Amino acid sequence: MNKKYYFIAIGGVGMSGLAKYLLENGCEVSGSDIVDSKYIDKLRKLGATVYIGQKAENVPEDATVVASTAIRETNPEMMRARELGLTVYHRSDILAEISRWGKFFLGFSGTHGKTTTSGLCSYVLEKAGLKPSYVVGGIIPELGVNAHCQDGKFFAAELDESDGTIVKYAPNICVVNNLEADHLDFYKDGLKSILDTFETFISKIPEDAIVLVNNDNQATKSLNSHKTITFGLSDDADYSARNIRFASDCTSFDIYYKNTFLTDLTIILRGKHNVYNALSVVATLHQAGVDIKIVKPHFATFSGMGRRFQKVAEFDGITIYDDYAHHPTEVKATLSSAEGMTGKHVIAVFQPHRYTRLKNLWNEFLGAFSNVDKIIVTDVYAASEDPIDGINSENFTRELSAHTSIPCEYIQGSIADVAKKLYPTLKENDVVIGLGAGTITNLSKELVALKDEVAEVAH
């Protein structure tokens, strides 16, 4: 395998993780992005050369080029790579290659939960001293990284299904958390296309591999083969969570394997979806032969992945959360985490992600908002897509207002513009939840900056 790589758009959380892993393996890594970021800073400290701005002359003449699905053939660096006749790998090719480097491969997939489950698995193995290697799609807050190469037995990774590339992987154990219609710009026949892709994936992985599927999700349950083992909340699942107790600061439950008590577990993550997440990780580690007693205590110290109902700011009695939710089911799950916030005024700030997703899941999004006192909708984050006539946030907010009794407001402009309009209305006991996979993540930063500005003027 080549030891010299050039990443087009190296600064994203997924691409930077792969770059970090290669750097830790002694590879020479360079790349570019449109803006600087904390991920790029970390890569530079590990020895990467990173250019801000994408130009043809940045591309070395002897490197393997790595790009994601979002990079178009008209990108100047992609055009230069083609001109030089360089090998161009999709980022999934690099992850597939890394996964073949002799470790026991634990893969986490599905429409929702793959970042949390891959991160939780990596975290508890790390804290238990088992020195795992991992590449996940978010920062693990307690560890401060999204990827690490170590000399332990296990390699854990998030397996993205959005563009069909999941069929390239061959994990020893794979979790399929759930499957729903999403990424309909790629999966033209909706859920049927997604299921066909997963059937192909399962048929190609090793005969002795294990696929852990969610028994309570109709689509994953249909993935039936001799490789599948089930997990869920019902007693008929191979791994079942029972006696679930939701407290204000934690969730506890018992786990049974084939109707025999395996362990009790406590997590500090909120919401029923996180019971599934923790259950699937316990099932994975149990199937992998890990002594559950040594990992169990660490489940109770995992605060969640970056951008998964992550508390990002607190000032003047106001709390700001950031969440990556960009699918109706994810929005519902995140807002269910706001249940029990008694005495709080909860404001959801939703940035639709991609015109195609908003169009294809329009009705589902209309029914996704509950447990909040106000909904603010920002402009669509295009993610390199072209606008679709009639599919915009103003129209969506108008229809959402007719659909729900919760007050709704559309705020036009950048996230900085949204923050400027929102900030003066905030008061003590307000909870703001930013929802989306785009620039909405900057909302807390903008609100804090406005707060500091006001404080400065006051002095």
URTA-V366655 format. One record per pair of residues at least 6 apart in sequence whose ideal C-beta (glycine too) atoms are under 8 Angstrom apart, sorted by the first residue. I is the first residue (numbers start at 1). GAP is how many residues later the second one is. Records with the same first field share a line. If there is no record, write none. Layout:
# URTA-V366655
I = GAP / GAP
This chain:
# URTA-V366655
1 = 96
2 = 61 / 62 / 85
3 = 23 / 24 / 25
4 = 23 / 24 / 25 / 56 / 58 / 59 / 60
5 = 14 / 17 / 22 / 23 / 24 / 25 / 26 / 58 / 59 / 60 / 61 / 89
6 = 23 / 24 / 25 / 52 / 53 / 54 / 57 / 58 / 59 / 60 / 71 / 75
7 = 8 / 11 / 12 / 22 / 23 / 24 / 25 / 58 / 59 / 60
8 = 23 / 24 / 46 / 57 / 58 / 59 / 63 / 67 / 69 / 70 / 73
9 = 6 / 22 / 23 / 24 / 25 / 45 / 58 / 59 / 61 / 62
10 = 6 / 9 / 21 / 22 / 23 / 29 / 30 / 33 / 38 / 40
11 = 22 / 23 / 24 / 25 / 26 / 28 / 29 / 39
12 = 21 / 27 / 56
13 = 26 / 124 / 125 / 126 / 133
14 = 54 / 77 / 123 / 146
15 = 16 / 51 / 53 / 76
16 = 21 / 23 / 24 / 26 / 27 / 130 / 131
17 = 118 / 119 / 120 / 129 / 130
18 = 48 / 73 / 76 / 77 / 80 / 117 / 129
19 = 10 / 12 / 24 / 29 / 47
20 = 22 / 23 / 26 / 125 / 126 / 127 / 128
21 = 77 / 112 / 114 / 126 / 127 / 128
22 = 7 / 72 / 76
23 = 6 / 20 / 23 / 24 / 25
24 = 22 / 124 / 125
25 = 124
28 = 35
29 = 14 / 18 / 19 / 20
30 = 18 / 19 / 20 / 21 / 28 / 30 / 33
31 = 12 / 17 / 18 / 19 / 20 / 35
32 = 18 / 19 / 20 / 21 / 22 / 23 / 26 / 45
33 = 7 / 17 / 18 / 19 / 21
34 = 18 / 19 / 20
35 = 17
36 = 16
39 = 107
40 = 10
42 = 103
43 = 7
44 = 6
51 = 7
54 = 21 / 22 / 23
55 = 21 / 22
56 = 20 / 21 / 23 / 24
57 = 23
58 = 19
59 = 6 / 18 / 21 / 22 / 25 / 27
61 = 23 / 25
63 = 23
64 = 22 / 23 / 24 / 25
65 = 12 / 13 / 16 / 21 / 22 / 23 / 24
66 = 22 / 23 / 24 / 25 / 27 / 28
67 = 8 / 11 / 21 / 22 / 23 / 24
68 = 22 / 23
69 = 21 / 93 / 94
70 = 313 / 314
71 = 7
72 = 6 / 312
73 = 6 / 9
78 = 10
81 = 7
82 = 6
90 = 75
92 = 68 / 71 / 73 / 74 / 76 / 77
93 = 75
95 = 40 / 62 / 64 / 74
96 = 72 / 73 / 74
98 = 37 / 57 / 59
99 = 6 / 8 / 56 / 58 / 70 / 71 / 72
100 = 70
101 = 54
103 = 30 / 49 / 50 / 51 / 52
104 = 49 / 50 / 51 / 68 / 184
105 = 50 / 52 / 64 / 65 / 66 / 67 / 68
106 = 12 / 15 / 48 / 49 / 50 / 51 / 65 / 66 / 67 / 68 / 178 / 182
107 = 49 / 50 / 51 / 52 / 62 / 64 / 66 / 67 / 68
108 = 6 / 9 / 10 / 13 / 48 / 49 / 50 / 51 / 66 / 67 / 69 / 172 / 176
109 = 49 / 50 / 51 / 52 / 57 / 65 / 66 / 67 / 68 / 89
110 = 51 / 65 / 66 / 67 / 68 / 69 / 104 / 110
111 = 50 / 66 / 67 / 68 / 69 / 71 / 83 / 216 / 218
112 = 65 / 66 / 68 / 161 / 215 / 217 / 218 / 221
113 = 64 / 65 / 160 / 163 / 164 / 167
114 = 23 / 44 / 45 / 46 / 61 / 63
115 = 21 / 22 / 23 / 43 / 190 / 193 / 209
116 = 153 / 158 / 161 / 188 / 189 / 192
117 = 58 / 60 / 160 / 163 / 164 / 167
118 = 16 / 18 / 19 / 38 / 39 / 40
119 = 17 / 19 / 21 / 183 / 186
120 = 157 / 158 / 161 / 179 / 182 / 185
121 = 11 / 13 / 35 / 160 / 163 / 164
122 = 10 / 12 / 14 / 18 / 21 / 26 / 34
123 = 17 / 19 / 20 / 175 / 179
124 = 157 / 161 / 171 / 174 / 175 / 178
125 = 6 / 7 / 27 / 29 / 31 / 160 / 165 / 170
126 = 6 / 17 / 22
127 = 168 / 171 / 174
128 = 162 / 166 / 167 / 170
129 = 165
130 = 22 / 23 / 24 / 160 / 164
131 = 19 / 20 / 21
132 = 16 / 18 / 20 / 21 / 22 / 23 / 24
133 = 15 / 16 / 17 / 19 / 21 / 22 / 23
134 = 13 / 14 / 21 / 22 / 23
135 = 11 / 12 / 21 / 22 / 23
136 = 10 / 11 / 20 / 21 / 22 / 169
137 = 9 / 21 / 23
138 = 8 / 167 / 168 / 169 / 170 / 186
139 = 6 / 7 / 166 / 167
140 = 6 / 165 / 166
141 = 162 / 163 / 164 / 165 / 169
142 = 159 / 160 / 161
154 = 134
157 = 12 / 14
159 = 7 / 10 / 12 / 15
160 = 6
161 = 22 / 33 / 36 / 37
162 = 20 / 21 / 24
163 = 20 / 23
164 = 22 / 23 / 33
166 = 31 / 32 / 35
167 = 30 / 33 / 34 / 37
169 = 32 / 36
170 = 34 / 35 / 36 / 39
171 = 34 / 38
172 = 34 / 36 / 37 / 38 / 116
173 = 36 / 37 / 38 / 39 / 111 / 114 / 115
174 = 31 / 35 / 36 / 37 / 38
175 = 36 / 37 / 105 / 106 / 108 / 109
176 = 22 / 35 / 36 / 37 / 38 / 44 / 47
177 = 37 / 40 / 43 / 99 / 100 / 103
178 = 36 / 39 / 41 / 42 / 98 / 151
179 = 12 / 15 / 16 / 19 / 38 / 40 / 41
180 = 11 / 39 / 147 / 149
181 = 6 / 9 / 10 / 13 / 179 / 180
182 = 12 / 145 / 175 / 179
183 = 11 / 174
184 = 6 / 172 / 173 / 176 / 177
185 = 169 / 171 / 172 / 175 / 200
187 = 6 / 7 / 10
189 = 7
191 = 28
194 = 25
195 = 24 / 27 / 28
198 = 25
199 = 24
202 = 9 / 21 / 23 / 25 / 26
203 = 22
205 = 6 / 22
207 = 20
209 = 18
210 = 17 / 19 / 77
211 = 12 / 14 / 16 / 17 / 18
212 = 16 / 17 / 18 / 19 / 27 / 68 / 71 / 72 / 75
213 = 7 / 8 / 10 / 15 / 16 / 17 / 18
214 = 6 / 7 / 16 / 17 / 18 / 62 / 66
215 = 6 / 15 / 16 / 17 / 19 / 21 / 22 / 23
216 = 16 / 17 / 18 / 21 / 60
221 = 9
229 = 9 / 10 / 54 / 58
230 = 6 / 7 / 8 / 9
231 = 6 / 7 / 8 / 9 / 45 / 48 / 49 / 52
232 = 7 / 8 / 9 / 44 / 47
233 = 7 / 8 / 9 / 11 / 39 / 42 / 43
234 = 6
235 = 7 / 21 / 24
238 = 19 / 20 / 45
239 = 16 / 17 / 18 / 23 / 40 / 41 / 43 / 44 / 47
240 = 15 / 16 / 19 / 39
241 = 12 / 13 / 14 / 34 / 35 / 38
242 = 11 / 12 / 13 / 14
243 = 10 / 11
244 = 7 / 8 / 9 / 28 / 31
245 = 6 / 7 / 8
246 = 94
248 = 92
249 = 19
250 = 16 / 17 / 18 / 50
251 = 15 / 16 / 17 / 18 / 19 / 23 / 24
252 = 12 / 13 / 14 / 15
253 = 11 / 12 / 22 / 26
254 = 7 / 9 / 10 / 11
255 = 6 / 7 / 8 / 9 / 10 / 24 / 27
256 = 6
257 = 26 / 29
262 = 20 / 24 / 30
263 = 19 / 29 / 30 / 33
265 = 13 / 17 / 31 / 34
266 = 33 / 34
267 = 7 / 8 / 11 / 32 / 33 / 35
268 = 32 / 33 / 34 / 35
269 = 8 / 9 / 33 / 34 / 35 / 40
270 = 39 / 66 / 67
271 = 38 / 62 / 63 / 65 / 66
272 = 61 / 64
273 = 60 / 63
278 = 21
281 = 18
282 = 10 / 17
285 = 7 / 10
286 = 6
304 = 6
307 = 15 / 16 / 17 / 134
308 = 15 / 16
309 = 12 / 14 / 25 / 28 / 124
310 = 11 / 12 / 13
311 = 8 / 9 / 10
312 = 8 / 9 / 10 / 132
313 = 6 / 7 / 131 / 134 / 135
314 = 6
315 = 133 / 136
316 = 110 / 112 / 135
317 = 110 / 111 / 112 / 113
318 = 108 / 109 / 110 / 111 / 112 / 113 / 114
319 = 25 / 111 / 112 / 113
320 = 111 / 112 / 114 / 123 / 124 / 127
321 = 110 / 111 / 112 / 113
322 = 112 / 118 / 119 / 121 / 122
323 = 7 / 11 / 110 / 111 / 112
324 = 6 / 112 / 113
325 = 6 / 8 / 9 / 110 / 111
326 = 26 / 27 / 28 / 31 / 109 / 110 / 111 / 112
327 = 30 / 34
328 = 33 / 36 / 37 / 39 / 40
329 = 35 / 39
331 = 19 / 34 / 37 / 38 / 104
332 = 36 / 38
334 = 99 / 101
335 = 13 / 33 / 34 / 35 / 36 / 37 / 98
336 = 35
338 = 6 / 8 / 33 / 34 / 93 / 95
339 = 32
341 = 90
343 = 86
344 = 85 / 86 / 87
345 = 28 / 29 / 82 / 84 / 85 / 86
346 = 25 / 26 / 27 / 28 / 84 / 85 / 87
347 = 25 / 26 / 27 / 28 / 29 / 75 / 83 / 84 / 85 / 86
348 = 21 / 24 / 26 / 27 / 28 / 85 / 87
349 = 27 / 29 / 69 / 73 / 83 / 84 / 85 / 86 / 91 / 94
350 = 19 / 25 / 26 / 27 / 28 / 85 / 86 / 90
351 = 26 / 27 / 28 / 29 / 30 / 64 / 83 / 84 / 85 / 87 / 88 / 89
352 = 6 / 13 / 25 / 26 / 28 / 29 / 41 / 44 / 84
353 = 27 / 28 / 30 / 83 / 84 / 85
354 = 26 / 27 / 28 / 29 / 31
355 = 25 / 27 / 30 / 31 / 32 / 33 / 36
356 = 29 / 32
358 = 7 / 22 / 33 / 38
359 = 29 / 32
362 = 29 / 34 / 37
365 = 31 / 35
366 = 33 / 34 / 37 / 38
367 = 36
369 = 6 / 31 / 35 / 37
370 = 36
372 = 34 / 61
373 = 33 / 34
374 = 32 / 33 / 34 / 35
375 = 25 / 29 / 31 / 32 / 33 / 34
376 = 32 / 33 / 34 / 35 / 42 / 46
377 = 16 / 19 / 20 / 23 / 31 / 32 / 33 / 34
378 = 15 / 32 / 33 / 37 / 40 / 58 / 62
379 = 13 / 14 / 33 / 34
380 = 7 / 11 / 12 / 13
381 = 55 / 56 / 57 / 58 / 59
383 = 54 / 55
393 = 17 / 19
394 = 16 / 18
396 = 14
397 = 11 / 12 / 13
398 = 12
400 = 8
401 = 6 / 7
411 = 6 / 7 / 10 / 11
414 = 25
415 = 24 / 25 / 27 / 28 / 31
416 = 26 / 30
418 = 25 / 28
419 = 24 / 27 / 28 / 30 / 31
420 = 26 / 30
422 = 10 / 25
423 = 24 / 27 / 28
426 = 6 / 21
432 = 11 / 12 / 15
434 = 6 / 7 / 9 / 10
